[in-house]
């Protein structure tokens, strides 16, 4: 299984992200435990080698 760390404007705000989706002008992330965060912005990078998602 591949879990990601989520960075928003350069700051790590969430760990163990298993799902991320873009809906209108929001990015929705859900972690391994079902915690959900909605952010205003765009997905800028998904780095599989470093388990990192960047949103700005």
N, C-alpha and C positions, 0 to 999 in steps of 0.2 A: 504494500500500500504506500502511496505517496502523499505525505502531508506537507503543506506549505506554510511558511510564515508570511503574513500579510503586512506590507509596509504602506503607510499612507503619508504622502509628502515627506518621505525619508525616515519616518518613525515607525518602529515595529509596534503594531496595535493588536495583533492576533496571531496565535500559533495553532498548529494542527488543523489548518484549513483543508477541507476535503472537497468543497464545492464552491465555485465562484461563477456568478453570472452577471451579465449586463442587462439591465432593464431600463429603458428610456435613458434618463441622465443619471441613474444610480448604478452602483456596483454592489451586489449582494454577496456576502461571504458567510458560509456556515462551517463551523468547526466539527471536529470528531464527536463532541458532546452535544451537538445541536444548537449551540449558541449562534446567534445570527447578528450580523452587523450590516447596516446599509450606509453607504458612503456616496457623497456627491463626487463625481469625477469619472475618469477614464482609466482603463487598464493600460499601463504603459509597457510593462514587461512581465513575462512569465519565464523564470529561470529554473529549469528542471534540475540542472546540475547542483544548484545551491538551494533548492527548495524554497524559492522566493517569488512572491508576486508583488509588483509595485503598482500602486494606484496614485494618480495625481489629479 
